[in-house]
């Protein structure tokens, strides 16, 4: 699942910057900030969009001020929806600057 998410993010956002922070891969655009990250848990992967409340439709998880996420399980990845969210998120100002 992690390898597939990495491939989808790189496909949707050519030249995306990557880093590992807090034991999670993070993806961003220089001068714009981080827009997505994921964390691996036993049984699922949590895909977090830092400006998720601005996505349409917003991912279903979360109650943070702006972040929203979705818990993904093996075999139930809606790649079309995930790609749409990634593209939307990359077009927004991100979290933090680098």
Biopython code that builds the backbone (N, CA, C, O; Angstrom):
import numpy as np
from Bio.PDB.StructureBuilder import StructureBuilder

atoms = [
    (1, "UNK", "N", (0.831, -1.195, 0.000)),
    (1, "UNK", "CA", (0.000, 0.000, 0.000)),
    (1, "UNK", "C", (0.877, 1.261, 0.000)),
    (1, "UNK", "O", (0.612, 2.199, -0.752)),
    (2, "UNK", "N", (1.910, 1.284, 0.833)),
    (2, "UNK", "CA", (2.788, 2.454, 0.903)),
    (2, "UNK", "C", (3.477, 2.705, -0.429)),
    (2, "UNK", "O", (3.569, 3.850, -0.871)),
    (3, "UNK", "N", (3.959, 1.660, -1.067)),
    (3, "UNK", "CA", (4.614, 1.821, -2.365)),
    (3, "UNK", "C", (3.631, 2.355, -3.407)),
    (3, "UNK", "O", (3.995, 3.199, -4.226)),
    (4, "UNK", "N", (2.409, 1.875, -3.381)),
    (4, "UNK", "CA", (1.408, 2.338, -4.350)),
    (4, "UNK", "C", (1.042, 3.799, -4.099)),
    (4, "UNK", "O", (0.907, 4.569, -5.050)),
    (5, "UNK", "N", (0.880, 4.190, -2.841)),
    (5, "UNK", "CA", (0.584, 5.593, -2.538)),
    (5, "UNK", "C", (1.723, 6.501, -2.996)),
    (5, "UNK", "O", (1.477, 7.559, -3.575)),
    (6, "UNK", "N", (2.960, 6.098, -2.743)),
    (6, "UNK", "CA", (4.113, 6.874, -3.185)),
    (6, "UNK", "C", (4.078, 7.038, -4.707)),
    (6, "UNK", "O", (4.299, 8.136, -5.217)),
    (7, "UNK", "N", (3.803, 5.955, -5.431)),
    (7, "UNK", "CA", (3.745, 6.012, -6.890)),
    (7, "UNK", "C", (2.622, 6.932, -7.367)),
    (7, "UNK", "O", (2.814, 7.694, -8.315)),
    (8, "UNK", "N", (1.465, 6.871, -6.731)),
    (8, "UNK", "CA", (0.341, 7.740, -7.113)),
    (8, "UNK", "C", (0.676, 9.211, -6.897)),
    (8, "UNK", "O", (0.371, 10.051, -7.743)),
    (9, "UNK", "N", (1.298, 9.520, -5.776)),
    (9, "UNK", "CA", (1.651, 10.909, -5.476)),
    (9, "UNK", "C", (2.677, 11.415, -6.493)),
    (9, "UNK", "O", (2.555, 12.531, -6.998)),
    (10, "UNK", "N", (3.688, 10.590, -6.791)),
    (10, "UNK", "CA", (4.709, 10.992, -7.769)),
    (10, "UNK", "C", (4.128, 11.119, -9.174)),
    (10, "UNK", "O", (4.561, 11.974, -9.947)),
    (11, "UNK", "N", (3.167, 10.291, -9.507)),
    (11, "UNK", "CA", (2.492, 10.359, -10.812)),
    (11, "UNK", "C", (1.654, 11.631, -10.920)),
    (11, "UNK", "O", (1.666, 12.302, -11.952)),
    (12, "UNK", "N", (0.940, 11.953, -9.868)),
    (12, "UNK", "CA", (0.026, 13.100, -9.891)),
    (12, "UNK", "C", (0.759, 14.434, -9.817)),
    (12, "UNK", "O", (0.274, 15.439, -10.336)),
    (13, "UNK", "N", (1.926, 14.448, -9.172)),
    (13, "UNK", "CA", (2.663, 15.697, -8.955)),
    (13, "UNK", "C", (4.123, 15.486, -9.369)),
    (13, "UNK", "O", (4.975, 15.246, -8.514)),
    (14, "UNK", "N", (4.415, 15.572, -10.648)),
    (14, "UNK", "CA", (5.806, 15.380, -11.095)),
    (14, "UNK", "C", (6.749, 16.358, -10.390)),
    (14, "UNK", "O", (6.440, 17.542, -10.259)),
    (15, "UNK", "N", (7.879, 15.862, -9.944)),
    (15, "UNK", "CA", (8.860, 16.694, -9.265)),
    (15, "UNK", "C", (8.547, 16.969, -7.814)),
    (15, "UNK", "O", (9.183, 17.829, -7.204)),
    (16, "UNK", "N", (7.585, 16.264, -7.241)),
    (16, "UNK", "CA", (7.223, 16.460, -5.836)),
    (16, "UNK", "C", (8.446, 16.231, -4.943)),
    (16, "UNK", "O", (9.271, 15.360, -5.220)),
    (17, "UNK", "N", (8.555, 17.016, -3.877)),
    (17, "UNK", "CA", (9.622, 16.830, -2.894)),
    (17, "UNK", "C", (9.151, 15.870, -1.823)),
    (17, "UNK", "O", (7.977, 15.855, -1.455)),
    (18, "UNK", "N", (10.085, 15.065, -1.324)),
    (18, "UNK", "CA", (9.758, 14.067, -0.302)),
    (18, "UNK", "C", (10.676, 14.241, 0.906)),
    (18, "UNK", "O", (11.829, 14.653, 0.778)),
    (19, "UNK", "N", (10.142, 13.921, 2.066)),
    (19, "UNK", "CA", (10.917, 13.907, 3.303)),
    (19, "UNK", "C", (10.246, 12.935, 4.260)),
    (19, "UNK", "O", (9.082, 12.572, 4.086)),
    (20, "UNK", "N", (10.997, 12.521, 5.270)),
    (20, "UNK", "CA", (10.423, 11.704, 6.338)),
    (20, "UNK", "C", (10.480, 12.537, 7.604)),
    (20, "UNK", "O", (11.551, 12.952, 8.048)),
    (21, "UNK", "N", (9.306, 12.774, 8.176)),
    (21, "UNK", "CA", (9.195, 13.521, 9.430)),
    (21, "UNK", "C", (8.241, 12.759, 10.332)),
    (21, "UNK", "O", (7.197, 12.283, 9.885)),
    (22, "UNK", "N", (8.596, 12.648, 11.580)),
    (22, "UNK", "CA", (7.781, 11.918, 12.557)),
    (22, "UNK", "C", (7.488, 10.493, 12.068)),
    (22, "UNK", "O", (6.384, 9.978, 12.247)),
    (23, "UNK", "N", (8.488, 9.873, 11.453)),
    (23, "UNK", "CA", (8.395, 8.492, 10.943)),
    (23, "UNK", "C", (7.350, 8.319, 9.847)),
    (23, "UNK", "O", (6.850, 7.213, 9.641)),
    (24, "UNK", "N", (7.017, 9.388, 9.146)),
    (24, "UNK", "CA", (6.025, 9.326, 8.073)),
    (24, "UNK", "C", (6.563, 10.018, 6.827)),
    (24, "UNK", "O", (7.191, 11.072, 6.928)),
    (25, "UNK", "N", (6.322, 9.433, 5.648)),
    (25, "UNK", "CA", (6.695, 10.143, 4.429)),
    (25, "UNK", "C", (5.771, 11.339, 4.219)),
    (25, "UNK", "O", (4.556, 11.255, 4.394)),
    (26, "UNK", "N", (6.393, 12.462, 3.836)),
    (26, "UNK", "CA", (5.639, 13.687, 3.581)),
    (26, "UNK", "C", (5.992, 14.168, 2.181)),
    (26, "UNK", "O", (7.099, 13.953, 1.689)),
    (27, "UNK", "N", (5.026, 14.822, 1.554)),
    (27, "UNK", "CA", (5.196, 15.275, 0.178)),
    (27, "UNK", "C", (4.816, 16.739, 0.093)),
    (27, "UNK", "O", (3.811, 17.171, 0.657)),
    (28, "UNK", "N", (5.642, 17.499, -0.628)),
    (28, "UNK", "CA", (5.379, 18.921, -0.738)),
    (28, "UNK", "C", (5.992, 19.534, -1.976)),
    (28, "UNK", "O", (6.614, 18.863, -2.800)),
    (29, "UNK", "N", (5.793, 20.827, -2.073)),
    (29, "UNK", "CA", (6.305, 21.610, -3.185)),
    (29, "UNK", "C", (7.109, 22.757, -2.578)),
    (29, "UNK", "O", (6.590, 23.513, -1.757)),
    (30, "UNK", "N", (8.399, 22.893, -2.988)),
    (30, "UNK", "CA", (9.223, 23.973, -2.430)),
    (30, "UNK", "C", (8.560, 25.337, -2.572)),
    (30, "UNK", "O", (8.028, 25.678, -3.629)),
    (31, "UNK", "N", (8.601, 26.108, -1.497)),
    (31, "UNK", "CA", (7.996, 27.429, -1.485)),
    (31, "UNK", "C", (6.495, 27.425, -1.283)),
    (31, "UNK", "O", (5.891, 28.474, -1.061)),
    (32, "UNK", "N", (5.890, 26.251, -1.358)),
    (32, "UNK", "CA", (4.432, 26.133, -1.206)),
    (32, "UNK", "C", (4.062, 25.378, 0.061)),
    (32, "UNK", "O", (3.040, 25.673, 0.679)),
    (33, "UNK", "N", (4.878, 24.410, 0.453)),
    (33, "UNK", "CA", (4.656, 23.660, 1.675)),
    (33, "UNK", "C", (4.254, 22.213, 1.439)),
    (33, "UNK", "O", (4.125, 21.759, 0.303)),
    (34, "UNK", "N", (4.059, 21.506, 2.541)),
    (34, "UNK", "CA", (3.669, 20.097, 2.520)),
    (34, "UNK", "C", (2.170, 19.976, 2.293)),
    (34, "UNK", "O", (1.398, 20.749, 2.860)),
    (35, "UNK", "N", (1.747, 19.022, 1.474)),
    (35, "UNK", "CA", (0.314, 18.892, 1.205)),
    (35, "UNK", "C", (-0.260, 17.541, 1.591)),
    (35, "UNK", "O", (-1.470, 17.442, 1.796)),
    (36, "UNK", "N", (0.551, 16.492, 1.700)),
    (36, "UNK", "CA", (0.029, 15.173, 2.052)),
    (36, "UNK", "C", (1.099, 14.360, 2.759)),
    (36, "UNK", "O", (2.297, 14.562, 2.558)),
    (37, "UNK", "N", (0.642, 13.441, 3.587)),
    (37, "UNK", "CA", (1.509, 12.516, 4.306)),
    (37, "UNK", "C", (0.728, 11.239, 4.567)),
    (37, "UNK", "O", (-0.502, 11.228, 4.519)),
    (38, "UNK", "N", (1.448, 10.176, 4.841)),
    (38, "UNK", "CA", (0.740, 8.981, 5.300)),
    (38, "UNK", "C", (1.528, 8.305, 6.391)),
    (38, "UNK", "O", (2.745, 8.462, 6.496)),
    (39, "UNK", "N", (0.820, 7.553, 7.196)),
    (39, "UNK", "CA", (1.417, 6.824, 8.318)),
    (39, "UNK", "C", (0.869, 5.408, 8.305)),
    (39, "UNK", "O", (-0.326, 5.188, 8.107)),
    (40, "UNK", "N", (1.752, 4.466, 8.517)),
    (40, "UNK", "CA", (1.369, 3.054, 8.460)),
    (40, "UNK", "C", (1.057, 2.540, 9.854)),
    (40, "UNK", "O", (1.860, 2.670, 10.778)),
    (41, "UNK", "N", (-0.109, 1.960, 9.987)),
    (41, "UNK", "CA", (-0.551, 1.321, 11.217)),
    (41, "UNK", "C", (-0.788, -0.159, 10.926)),
    (41, "UNK", "O", (-0.805, -0.566, 9.765)),
    (42, "UNK", "N", (-0.967, -0.949, 11.952)),
    (42, "UNK", "CA", (-1.325, -2.347, 11.760)),
    (42, "UNK", "C", (-2.725, -2.397, 11.171)),
    (42, "UNK", "O", (-3.688, -1.973, 11.808)),
    (43, "UNK", "N", (-2.836, -2.911, 9.965)),
    (43, "UNK", "CA", (-4.145, -3.094, 9.352)),
    (43, "UNK", "C", (-4.628, -1.981, 8.445)),
    (43, "UNK", "O", (-5.584, -2.188, 7.698)),
    (44, "UNK", "N", (-4.004, -0.792, 8.476)),
    (44, "UNK", "CA", (-4.439, 0.288, 7.587)),
    (44, "UNK", "C", (-3.342, 1.333, 7.444)),
    (44, "UNK", "O", (-2.399, 1.383, 8.233)),
    (45, "UNK", "N", (-3.489, 2.162, 6.422)),
    (45, "UNK", "CA", (-2.607, 3.302, 6.190)),
    (45, "UNK", "C", (-3.459, 4.560, 6.277)),
    (45, "UNK", "O", (-4.494, 4.660, 5.618)),
    (46, "UNK", "N", (-3.031, 5.507, 7.078)),
    (46, "UNK", "CA", (-3.750, 6.770, 7.254)),
    (46, "UNK", "C", (-3.152, 7.804, 6.295)),
    (46, "UNK", "O", (-2.000, 8.208, 6.454)),
    (47, "UNK", "N", (-3.924, 8.224, 5.315)),
    (47, "UNK", "CA", (-3.512, 9.213, 4.322)),
    (47, "UNK", "C", (-4.093, 10.560, 4.744)),
    (47, "UNK", "O", (-5.312, 10.732, 4.790)),
    (48, "UNK", "N", (-3.209, 11.519, 5.052)),
    (48, "UNK", "CA", (-3.634, 12.815, 5.589)),
    (48, "UNK", "C", (-3.340, 13.934, 4.604)),
    (48, "UNK", "O", (-2.228, 14.053, 4.089)),
    (49, "UNK", "N", (-4.351, 14.748, 4.353)),
    (49, "UNK", "CA", (-4.218, 15.940, 3.532)),
    (49, "UNK", "C", (-4.259, 17.132, 4.483)),
    (49, "UNK", "O", (-5.244, 17.328, 5.195)),
    (50, "UNK", "N", (-3.189, 17.929, 4.497)),
    (50, "UNK", "CA", (-3.070, 19.001, 5.478)),
    (50, "UNK", "C", (-4.107, 20.107, 5.288)),
    (50, "UNK", "O", (-4.477, 20.769, 6.257)),
    (51, "UNK", "N", (-4.575, 20.318, 4.080)),
    (51, "UNK", "CA", (-5.646, 21.292, 3.820)),
    (51, "UNK", "C", (-6.887, 20.545, 3.326)),
    (51, "UNK", "O", (-7.557, 20.986, 2.392)),
    (52, "UNK", "N", (-7.179, 19.431, 3.953)),
    (52, "UNK", "CA", (-8.240, 18.527, 3.518)),
    (52, "UNK", "C", (-9.635, 19.107, 3.519)),
    (52, "UNK", "O", (-10.491, 18.642, 2.767)),
    (53, "UNK", "N", (-9.891, 20.113, 4.344)),
    (53, "UNK", "CA", (-11.232, 20.719, 4.350)),
    (53, "UNK", "C", (-11.506, 21.463, 3.054)),
    (53, "UNK", "O", (-12.662, 21.752, 2.744)),
    (54, "UNK", "N", (-10.458, 21.782, 2.284)),
    (54, "UNK", "CA", (-10.624, 22.491, 1.013)),
    (54, "UNK", "C", (-10.833, 21.545, -0.168)),
    (54, "UNK", "O", (-11.121, 22.002, -1.274)),
    (55, "UNK", "N", (-10.693, 20.238, 0.048)),
    (55, "UNK", "CA", (-10.840, 19.271, -1.035)),
    (55, "UNK", "C", (-12.309, 18.951, -1.265)),
    (55, "UNK", "O", (-13.119, 19.009, -0.340)),
    (56, "UNK", "N", (-12.643, 18.615, -2.499)),
    (56, "UNK", "CA", (-14.021, 18.258, -2.840)),
    (56, "UNK", "C", (-14.062, 16.900, -3.503)),
    (56, "UNK", "O", (-13.407, 16.696, -4.525)),
    (57, "UNK", "N", (-14.805, 15.976, -2.957)),
    (57, "UNK", "CA", (-15.390, 16.029, -1.617)),
    (57, "UNK", "C", (-14.282, 15.898, -0.583)),
    (57, "UNK", "O", (-13.245, 15.302, -0.874)),
    (58, "UNK", "N", (-14.471, 16.433, 0.608)),
    (58, "UNK", "CA", (-13.424, 16.304, 1.622)),
    (58, "UNK", "C", (-13.277, 14.850, 2.060)),
    (58, "UNK", "O", (-14.267, 14.125, 2.150)),
    (59, "UNK", "N", (-12.038, 14.420, 2.333)),
    (59, "UNK", "CA", (-11.860, 13.071, 2.884)),
    (59, "UNK", "C", (-12.692, 12.926, 4.158)),
    (59, "UNK", "O", (-12.882, 13.904, 4.882)),
    (60, "UNK", "N", (-13.186, 11.734, 4.439)),
    (60, "UNK", "CA", (-14.167, 11.548, 5.511)),
    (60, "UNK", "C", (-13.640, 11.620, 6.934)),
    (60, "UNK", "O", (-14.425, 11.821, 7.860)),
    (61, "UNK", "N", (-12.336, 11.463, 7.140)),
    (61, "UNK", "CA", (-11.837, 11.396, 8.512)),
    (61, "UNK", "C", (-11.334, 12.720, 9.027)),
    (61, "UNK", "O", (-10.857, 13.563, 8.267)),
    (62, "UNK", "N", (-11.447, 12.891, 10.322)),
    (62, "UNK", "CA", (-10.808, 14.025, 10.964)),
    (62, "UNK", "C", (-11.735, 15.114, 11.418)),
    (62, "UNK", "O", (-12.826, 15.313, 10.885)),
    (63, "UNK", "N", (-11.255, 15.821, 12.435)),
    (63, "UNK", "CA", (-11.980, 16.968, 12.949)),
    (63, "UNK", "C", (-11.015, 18.105, 13.266)),
    (63, "UNK", "O", (-11.363, 19.040, 13.987)),
    (64, "UNK", "N", (-9.795, 18.021, 12.723)),
    (64, "UNK", "CA", (-8.833, 19.098, 12.911)),
    (64, "UNK", "C", (-9.320, 20.337, 12.166)),
    (64, "UNK", "O", (-10.233, 20.258, 11.345)),
    (65, "UNK", "N", (-8.706, 21.474, 12.457)),
    (65, "UNK", "CA", (-9.164, 22.716, 11.845)),
    (65, "UNK", "C", (-9.148, 22.636, 10.322)),
    (65, "UNK", "O", (-10.111, 23.058, 9.682)),
    (66, "UNK", "N", (-8.069, 22.099, 9.716)),
    (66, "UNK", "CA", (-7.991, 22.031, 8.258)),
    (66, "UNK", "C", (-7.707, 20.629, 7.728)),
    (66, "UNK", "O", (-8.139, 20.293, 6.625)),
    (67, "UNK", "N", (-7.002, 19.819, 8.478)),
    (67, "UNK", "CA", (-6.590, 18.499, 7.997)),
    (67, "UNK", "C", (-7.766, 17.518, 7.952)),
    (67, "UNK", "O", (-8.669, 17.551, 8.787)),
    (68, "UNK", "N", (-7.715, 16.654, 6.954)),
    (68, "UNK", "CA", (-8.668, 15.550, 6.837)),
    (68, "UNK", "C", (-7.899, 14.334, 6.352)),
    (68, "UNK", "O", (-6.871, 14.465, 5.688)),
    (69, "UNK", "N", (-8.393, 13.164, 6.681)),
    (69, "UNK", "CA", (-7.691, 11.951, 6.301)),
    (69, "UNK", "C", (-8.652, 10.841, 5.952)),
    (69, "UNK", "O", (-9.863, 10.928, 6.155)),
    (70, "UNK", "N", (-8.057, 9.795, 5.418)),
    (70, "UNK", "CA", (-8.811, 8.590, 5.106)),
    (70, "UNK", "C", (-7.947, 7.407, 5.508)),
    (70, "UNK", "O", (-6.743, 7.390, 5.252)),
    (71, "UNK", "N", (-8.567, 6.419, 6.137)),
    (71, "UNK", "CA", (-7.874, 5.187, 6.496)),
    (71, "UNK", "C", (-8.069, 4.189, 5.369)),
    (71, "UNK", "O", (-9.197, 3.836, 5.027)),
    (72, "UNK", "N", (-6.970, 3.739, 4.798)),
    (72, "UNK", "CA", (-6.995, 2.848, 3.645)),
    (72, "UNK", "C", (-6.592, 1.442, 4.056)),
    (72, "UNK", "O", (-5.628, 1.251, 4.798)),
    (73, "UNK", "N", (-7.332, 0.470, 3.571)),
    (73, "UNK", "CA", (-6.989, -0.933, 3.826)),
    (73, "UNK", "C", (-6.643, -1.600, 2.499)),
    (73, "UNK", "O", (-7.129, -1.203, 1.441)),
    (74, "UNK", "N", (-5.804, -2.610, 2.577)),
    (74, "UNK", "CA", (-5.375, -3.340, 1.388)),
    (74, "UNK", "C", (-6.579, -3.839, 0.605)),
    (74, "UNK", "O", (-7.509, -4.412, 1.173)),
    (75, "UNK", "N", (-6.553, -3.619, -0.691)),
    (75, "UNK", "CA", (-7.624, -4.091, -1.552)),
    (75, "UNK", "C", (-8.805, -3.144, -1.687)),
    (75, "UNK", "O", (-9.734, -3.432, -2.441)),
    (76, "UNK", "N", (-8.795, -2.019, -0.975)),
    (76, "UNK", "CA", (-9.938, -1.100, -1.027)),
    (76, "UNK", "C", (-9.476, 0.324, -1.356)),
    (76, "UNK", "O", (-10.018, 1.295, -0.826)),
    (77, "UNK", "N", (-8.478, 0.441, -2.228)),
    (77, "UNK", "CA", (-7.941, 1.750, -2.590)),
    (77, "UNK", "C", (-8.669, 2.280, -3.826)),
    (77, "UNK", "O", (-8.558, 1.704, -4.908)),
    (78, "UNK", "N", (-9.405, 3.362, -3.669)),
    (78, "UNK", "CA", (-10.078, 4.026, -4.783)),
    (78, "UNK", "C", (-9.058, 4.983, -5.409)),
    (78, "UNK", "O", (-9.001, 6.162, -5.058)),
    (79, "UNK", "N", (-8.255, 4.459, -6.340)),
    (79, "UNK", "CA", (-7.160, 5.239, -6.907)),
    (79, "UNK", "C", (-7.638, 6.505, -7.602)),
    (79, "UNK", "O", (-6.967, 7.534, -7.526)),
    (80, "UNK", "N", (-8.763, 6.453, -8.266)),
    (80, "UNK", "CA", (-9.283, 7.631, -8.958)),
    (80, "UNK", "C", (-9.572, 8.760, -7.970)),
    (80, "UNK", "O", (-9.211, 9.910, -8.223)),
    (81, "UNK", "N", (-10.217, 8.442, -6.851)),
    (81, "UNK", "CA", (-10.528, 9.465, -5.847)),
    (81, "UNK", "C", (-9.258, 9.970, -5.176)),
    (81, "UNK", "O", (-9.101, 11.173, -4.966)),
    (82, "UNK", "N", (-8.348, 9.051, -4.839)),
    (82, "UNK", "CA", (-7.100, 9.454, -4.193)),
    (82, "UNK", "C", (-6.298, 10.371, -5.114)),
    (82, "UNK", "O", (-5.762, 11.381, -4.658)),
    (83, "UNK", "N", (-6.207, 10.038, -6.400)),
    (83, "UNK", "CA", (-5.506, 10.899, -7.362)),
    (83, "UNK", "C", (-6.161, 12.279, -7.444)),
    (83, "UNK", "O", (-5.459, 13.289, -7.507)),
    (84, "UNK", "N", (-7.478, 12.335, -7.445)),
    (84, "UNK", "CA", (-8.175, 13.620, -7.490)),
    (84, "UNK", "C", (-7.838, 14.457, -6.259)),
    (84, "UNK", "O", (-7.589, 15.657, -6.376)),
    (85, "UNK", "N", (-7.829, 13.836, -5.086)),
    (85, "UNK", "CA", (-7.478, 14.571, -3.862)),
    (85, "UNK", "C", (-6.031, 15.041, -3.901)),
    (85, "UNK", "O", (-5.737, 16.171, -3.510)),
    (86, "UNK", "N", (-5.122, 14.187, -4.370)),
    (86, "UNK", "CA", (-3.703, 14.556, -4.434)),
    (86, "UNK", "C", (-3.526, 15.770, -5.346)),
    (86, "UNK", "O", (-2.838, 16.723, -4.980)),
    (87, "UNK", "N", (-4.129, 15.741, -6.506)),
    (87, "UNK", "CA", (-4.003, 16.865, -7.455)),
    (87, "UNK", "C", (-4.589, 18.152, -6.862)),
    (87, "UNK", "O", (-4.002, 19.226, -6.998)),
    (88, "UNK", "N", (-5.741, 18.039, -6.208)),
    (88, "UNK", "CA", (-6.342, 19.217, -5.578)),
    (88, "UNK", "C", (-5.430, 19.758, -4.478)),
    (88, "UNK", "O", (-5.182, 20.961, -4.403)),
    (89, "UNK", "N", (-4.938, 18.866, -3.632)),
    (89, "UNK", "CA", (-4.102, 19.266, -2.496)),
    (89, "UNK", "C", (-2.810, 19.936, -2.961)),
    (89, "UNK", "O", (-2.360, 20.906, -2.351)),
    (90, "UNK", "N", (-2.212, 19.422, -4.040)),
    (90, "UNK", "CA", (-0.968, 19.986, -4.547)),
    (90, "UNK", "C", (-1.162, 21.393, -5.106)),
    (90, "UNK", "O", (-0.207, 22.166, -5.169)),
    (91, "UNK", "N", (-2.366, 21.730, -5.506)),
    (91, "UNK", "CA", (-2.659, 23.048, -6.067)),
    (91, "UNK", "C", (-2.920, 24.100, -4.991)),
    (91, "UNK", "O", (-3.019, 25.288, -5.301)),
    (92, "UNK", "N", (-3.034, 23.677, -3.730)),
    (92, "UNK", "CA", (-3.317, 24.597, -2.626)),
    (92, "UNK", "C", (-2.038, 24.986, -1.897)),
    (92, "UNK", "O", (-1.051, 24.253, -1.953)),
    (93, "UNK", "N", (-2.041, 26.125, -1.214)),
    (93, "UNK", "CA", (-0.902, 26.404, -0.338)),
    (93, "UNK", "C", (-0.810, 25.307, 0.711)),
    (93, "UNK", "O", (-1.822, 24.915, 1.291)),
    (94, "UNK", "N", (0.376, 24.818, 0.953)),
    (94, "UNK", "CA", (0.558, 23.705, 1.880)),
    (94, "UNK", "C", (0.811, 24.131, 3.303)),
    (94, "UNK", "O", (0.676, 25.300, 3.665)),
    (95, "UNK", "N", (1.186, 23.139, 4.110)),
    (95, "UNK", "CA", (1.483, 23.343, 5.526)),
    (95, "UNK", "C", (2.982, 23.546, 5.682)),
    (95, "UNK", "O", (3.767, 22.774, 5.131)),
    (96, "UNK", "N", (3.388, 24.551, 6.410)),
    (96, "UNK", "CA", (4.796, 24.806, 6.628)),
    (96, "UNK", "C", (5.478, 25.255, 5.347)),
    (96, "UNK", "O", (4.870, 25.258, 4.277)),
    (97, "UNK", "N", (6.710, 25.623, 5.458)),
    (97, "UNK", "CA", (7.483, 26.037, 4.281)),
    (97, "UNK", "C", (8.813, 25.301, 4.307)),
    (97, "UNK", "O", (9.351, 24.984, 5.367)),
    (98, "UNK", "N", (9.321, 25.041, 3.127)),
    (98, "UNK", "CA", (10.669, 24.453, 3.036)),
    (98, "UNK", "C", (11.340, 24.938, 1.785)),
    (98, "UNK", "O", (12.481, 24.566, 1.513)),
]
sb = StructureBuilder()
sb.init_structure("model")
sb.init_model(0)
sb.init_chain("A")
sb.init_seg("    ")
for serial, (resi, resn, name, xyz) in enumerate(atoms, 1):
    if name == "N":
        sb.init_residue(resn, " ", resi, " ")
    sb.init_atom(name, np.array(xyz, "f"), 0.0, 1.0, " ", f" {name:<3s}", serial, name[0])
structure = sb.get_structure()
